[in-house]
Amino acid sequence: MTAPNELRLLPWSGPEGKPCYLSTEASGGYMSRLADNIEAVQLGTAAQLLEETSGALVDQEAGPEDLRRLVKELTGALRDVLRVATSRGHLLAVSEPHRS
């Protein structure tokens, strides 16, 4: 997945919320596959939260605590999806040939 000498932004943070990177030439290596699987879970969670949010917006019974919990979960999911998009966007930029 990564080109030689390129770093892959991983879908989790390190200590103090700092980004983690993987340096490898083996796209099918254990850590690359683990990152791919975690990204898939994160994107699936975001899709589920989007459905839940759509339901909560029309639910007249949803209280402030329910909405606060949902916003907190959405914030985390959005952070994860943004990290995945940044990582994949970087990978696309690295793998595409330069156009003149």
C-alpha positions as CSV (number, residue, x, y, z in Angstrom):
1,M,0.0,0.0,0.0
2,T,2.9,2.4,0.7
3,A,5.6,3.2,-1.8
4,P,9.1,2.6,-0.8
5,N,10.4,5.2,1.7
6,E,6.8,6.4,2.2
7,L,5.0,6.5,5.6
8,R,1.4,5.4,6.0
9,L,-0.7,7.3,8.5
10,L,-2.2,4.7,10.7
11,P,-5.9,4.8,11.9
12,W,-5.1,5.2,15.5
13,S,-3.3,7.8,17.6
14,G,-0.2,7.3,19.8
15,P,0.5,8.8,23.2
16,E,-1.0,12.3,23.7
17,G,-3.1,11.9,20.5
18,K,0.0,12.1,18.3
19,P,-0.3,10.5,14.8
20,C,1.3,7.1,14.3
21,Y,3.0,6.1,11.0
22,L,4.0,2.8,9.4
23,S,7.2,2.6,7.3
24,T,7.2,-0.6,5.3
25,E,7.6,-1.8,1.7
26,A,5.4,-4.9,2.3
27,S,1.8,-3.8,1.6
28,G,0.4,-7.2,2.7
29,G,2.3,-7.2,6.0
30,Y,0.7,-7.8,9.4
31,M,0.6,-4.1,10.4
32,S,-0.8,-3.0,7.0
33,R,-3.6,-5.6,7.2
34,L,-4.3,-4.6,10.8
35,A,-4.6,-1.0,9.7
36,D,-6.8,-1.9,6.8
37,N,-9.1,-3.9,9.1
38,I,-9.3,-1.1,11.7
39,E,-10.1,1.5,8.9
40,A,-12.9,-0.7,7.7
41,V,-14.4,-1.0,11.2
42,Q,-14.1,2.8,11.7
43,L,-15.9,3.5,8.5
44,G,-18.6,1.0,9.4
45,T,-19.1,2.6,12.8
46,A,-19.4,6.0,11.2
47,A,-22.1,4.7,8.8
48,Q,-24.0,3.2,11.7
49,L,-23.8,6.4,13.7
50,L,-25.1,8.3,10.7
51,E,-28.2,6.1,10.6
52,E,-28.7,6.5,14.3
53,T,-28.3,10.3,14.0
54,S,-30.9,10.4,11.3
55,G,-33.4,8.5,13.5
56,A,-32.6,10.7,16.5
57,L,-33.3,13.9,14.6
58,V,-36.9,12.9,14.0
59,D,-37.4,11.3,17.4
60,Q,-39.3,13.7,19.6
61,E,-38.5,11.5,22.7
62,A,-34.7,11.9,22.3
63,G,-33.5,13.8,25.4
64,P,-30.5,16.1,25.8
65,E,-28.4,13.2,27.3
66,D,-29.1,11.0,24.3
67,L,-28.2,13.7,21.9
68,R,-25.0,14.6,23.9
69,R,-23.9,11.0,23.8
70,L,-24.6,10.8,20.1
71,V,-22.6,14.0,19.4
72,K,-19.7,12.7,21.4
73,E,-19.7,9.4,19.4
74,L,-20.1,11.3,16.1
75,T,-17.1,13.5,17.0
76,G,-14.9,10.4,17.5
77,A,-16.2,8.8,14.3
78,L,-15.6,12.0,12.3
79,R,-12.1,12.2,13.7
80,D,-11.5,8.6,12.6
81,V,-13.0,9.1,9.2
82,L,-10.9,12.2,8.6
83,R,-7.7,10.3,9.6
84,V,-8.7,7.5,7.1
85,A,-9.4,10.1,4.4
86,T,-6.1,11.9,5.0
87,S,-4.2,8.6,4.9
88,R,-5.9,7.3,1.7
89,G,-5.6,10.7,0.1
90,H,-1.9,10.7,0.8
91,L,-1.6,7.2,-0.6
92,L,-3.4,8.2,-3.8
93,A,-1.1,11.3,-4.3
94,V,2.0,9.1,-3.8
95,S,0.8,6.3,-6.2
96,E,-0.5,8.5,-9.0
97,P,1.9,9.5,-11.8
98,H,2.6,13.2,-12.1
99,R,0.6,14.9,-14.8
100,S,2.1,17.6,-16.9
